[in-house]
Amino acid sequence: MARSYKLLRLLAAALAVMGTLAQEPALELRGAWSATTATQTLRGSWGAEISPRNPDSAAGYWTLLNDAGERMLSGTWSARRTGSHWNGTWMARTTQGRSFSGVWDADIEGSKATTFVDMLRQSFEREVAGTWRSGRYSGSWWIKGSKNKNSG
């Protein structure tokens, strides 16, 4: 009887912890980005939602704006951290339905960032940079975060 009571208490405690973790809200981060191609500089906005249970991967959205601030492309991205290297994929569609996709990466050797969240939070203080590629096109990118109510 005492053994089943202990097991029941252990199970109740485990369920309480799981319930607390399940209720923990995702961290929402956002900011601005810019990127270069061989002939131009691009700019837009980005947003990320990161689960506190998995801080080394993320997914989000991004937009490409023209000089008048109108949305030209919108899409999604995903990322994963391995050591001091972050990499991911992105895709987007124009307002006419044409799609684009590619990959991106960032290597922030020497940074104090230990999670992907840390890397994005660094962008609140200074730009974080990396490279991107889509087919035969490639360039560099920079992000700058902006504080919001749920940015941690």
Residue pairs with C-beta under 8 A, 6 or more apart in sequence:
21 52
21 53
24 52
24 53
25 52
25 150
26 49
26 50
26 51
26 52
27 48
27 49
27 50
27 51
27 52
27 117
27 150
27 151
27 152
28 47
28 48
28 49
28 148
28 150
28 151
29 47
29 48
29 50
29 117
29 120
29 121
29 145
29 148
29 151
29 152
30 45
30 46
30 47
30 48
30 145
30 146
30 148
30 151
31 45
31 46
31 123
31 124
31 143
31 144
31 145
31 146
32 43
32 44
32 45
32 46
32 143
32 144
32 146
33 43
33 44
33 45
33 46
33 62
33 141
33 142
33 143
33 144
34 41
34 42
34 43
34 141
34 142
35 41
35 42
35 43
35 132
35 139
35 140
35 141
35 142
36 42
36 139
36 140
36 141
37 137
37 139
38 137
38 139
42 64
43 64
43 65
44 62
44 63
44 64
44 65
44 73
45 62
45 63
45 65
46 60
46 61
46 62
46 63
46 77
46 143
47 60
47 61
47 62
48 58
48 59
48 60
48 120
49 58
49 59
49 60
50 57
50 58
50 116
50 117
50 120
55 115
55 116
55 117
56 80
56 81
56 115
56 116
57 78
57 79
57 80
57 81
57 116
58 78
58 79
58 116
58 117
58 120
59 76
59 77
59 78
59 79
60 76
60 77
60 78
61 74
61 75
61 76
61 77
62 74
62 75
62 76
62 77
62 90
62 92
63 71
63 73
63 74
63 75
64 71
64 72
64 73
64 74
64 92
65 71
65 72
66 72
71 95
72 94
72 95
73 92
73 93
73 94
73 100
74 92
74 93
75 90
75 91
75 92
75 93
75 100
76 90
76 91
76 92
77 88
77 89
77 90
77 91
77 104
78 88
78 89
78 90
79 86
79 87
79 88
79 104
79 116
80 86
80 87
80 88
80 116
81 115
81 116
81 119
84 107
84 108
84 109
84 110
84 111
85 105
85 106
85 107
86 105
86 106
86 107
86 108
86 116
86 119
86 130
87 103
87 104
87 105
87 106
88 103
88 104
88 105
89 101
89 102
89 103
89 104
90 101
90 102
90 103
90 104
90 132
91 99
91 100
91 101
91 102
92 99
92 100
92 101
93 99
93 100
94 100
100 134
101 134
102 132
102 133
102 134
102 135
102 137
103 132
103 133
103 134
104 130
104 131
104 132
104 133
104 141
105 130
105 131
106 119
106 128
106 129
106 130
106 131
107 130
108 119
108 122
108 128
111 118
111 119
111 122
112 118
113 119
113 121
113 122
117 152
119 128
120 128
120 143
120 145
121 145
121 151
121 152
122 128
122 145
123 143
123 144
123 145
124 145
124 146
124 147
124 151
127 142
127 143
127 144
128 142
128 143
129 140
129 141
129 142
129 143
130 140
130 141
131 138
131 139
131 140
131 141
132 138
132 139
132 140
132 141
145 151
